């Protein structure tokens, strides 16, 4: 079963930056859109950002606008989430999710992002 493979999480101080990457495990799945979601302890998973593969249209959670940028490299079938000016409230497990052109929903295992001094 195809999954999404995430990388790039870690520990960073407030104001710092991290870049997350996400790619299908087979490297070639035909993607319609891909996005990032996050879940902090005791909370529901929330949408963070998404991007449409063909058009490149991007959408963001209000609280990350101006700080986070989602992009994709079609040749590498990879999406990136550049996170700048990180805040303690951004601490969560970040999950990559995607919809394929066949309508399948794919998820990654999640990567921990911790913002702490």
GIPENOR-V979679 format. One record per backbone hydrogen bond with DSSP energy under -0.5 kcal/mol. NH is the residue of the N-H (numbers start at 1). CO is the residue of the C=O. E is the energy in kcal/mol with one decimal. If there is no record, write none. Layout:
[[NH CO E] [NH CO E]]
This chain:
[[4 107 -1.6] [5 23 -3.1] [6 4 -0.6] [7 21 -1.8] [10 112 -1.2] [12 114 -2.6] [15 86 -3.3] [16 13 -2.3] [18 83 -2.1] [20 81 -2.4] [21 7 -2.6] [22 79 -1.9] [23 5 -1.6] [24 77 -0.7] [25 3 -3.5] [27 24 -1.4] [31 29 -0.8] [32 99 -3.1] [33 99 -1.5] [34 51 -2.1] [35 97 -3.2] [36 49 -3.1] [37 95 -2.8] [38 46 -2.5] [39 93 -2.1] [43 40 -2.0] [46 38 -3.0] [48 36 -2.6] [49 36 -1.6] [50 59 -2.0] [51 34 -2.5] [52 57 -2.2] [53 32 -2.7] [56 52 -2.1] [59 50 -2.3] [61 48 -2.7] [64 61 -1.9] [65 61 -0.8] [65 62 -0.9] [67 64 -2.2] [68 64 -2.5] [69 82 -2.4] [71 80 -2.1] [73 78 -3.0] [74 72 -0.6] [77 73 -0.9] [77 74 -0.5] [78 73 -1.7] [79 22 -2.5] [80 71 -2.8] [81 20 -2.3] [82 69 -3.0] [83 18 -3.3] [83 81 -0.6] [84 67 -2.1] [84 82 -0.6] [85 15 -0.6] [86 16 -2.3] [90 87 -1.9] [91 88 -1.9] [92 113 -2.0] [93 39 -2.3] [94 92 -0.6] [94 111 -3.1] [95 37 -3.3] [95 93 -0.5] [97 35 -2.6] [98 106 -2.1] [99 33 -2.4] [100 104 -2.5] [101 30 -2.3] [103 100 -2.0] [106 98 -2.7] [106 104 -0.5] [108 96 -1.9] [109 4 -0.6] [111 94 -2.2] [113 92 -2.7] [114 10 -2.8] [116 12 -2.2] [116 114 -0.6]]
